[in-house]
């Protein structure tokens, strides 16, 4: 894994969490938002995204070597 790859976990209402993950994807080369996961009885979801903070989206495609 690259030293610049981070995993971001976003908790919140589904629409806000997905929107935040999409905005991160616009800033950094990323995996894109993962599917929201929900814990029974809770209003919030968790959306995870892997981002290479050393590369911008235009620097090339996300590769499995970053995962």
N, C-alpha and C positions, 0 to 999 in steps of 0.2 A: 504494500500500500504506500502511496506517495505521502510524504510528510505534510503535504498541503491538503489532504483529503480529510474532511470532518463530517461527522454525522450530526444533524440538527434534528431535535425532537420538538415538535410544536404541539402544544396542548391548547385546546379552545373549542368553541363552537365550530362545527364542520366547515361552514362557508368561510369563516375567518382564517381557520388553520390552513385550508387549501390555498386560499388567496395569498397568505404569507409565504407558503412554500413556492408558489408560482413566482412571486416577486424575487425570492432568493435565486430561483432558476434564471431569472433575467439578469442577475448580477454576476453569477459565477457559473462555470461549467458544472453541470450537476446531473444527477440521475433523474431529476424531475420528481414531483411529489409521489410518494408511495400511497397506496390505498389507505384511507382513514381506518384506524382500528378503534373499536369502541368497547368499553367495559360496561357490562350490564348494570343498569340503574344509574348511570352517570350521563349527564348532558354533554360533556366534553368528549372529543375524540383526540387521538394522537396521530399526527402525520409526520413521517420521517423523510428526510431528504439527505442525500450524500452530496457534498459540494467540494470541488477542488478550488480552494480559495486562492490558489496561485495562477488560475487560468480563467479568462473571460469566456463567455459563451461562443464568441466568434473564433476562438483558438482551436477549434476542432471538436469532434464528437466525443461524448463520454465513452470510455472503454471499460471492459470488464477488469482490466489490470488495475483500475482505480478502486475496485470494490473490495 
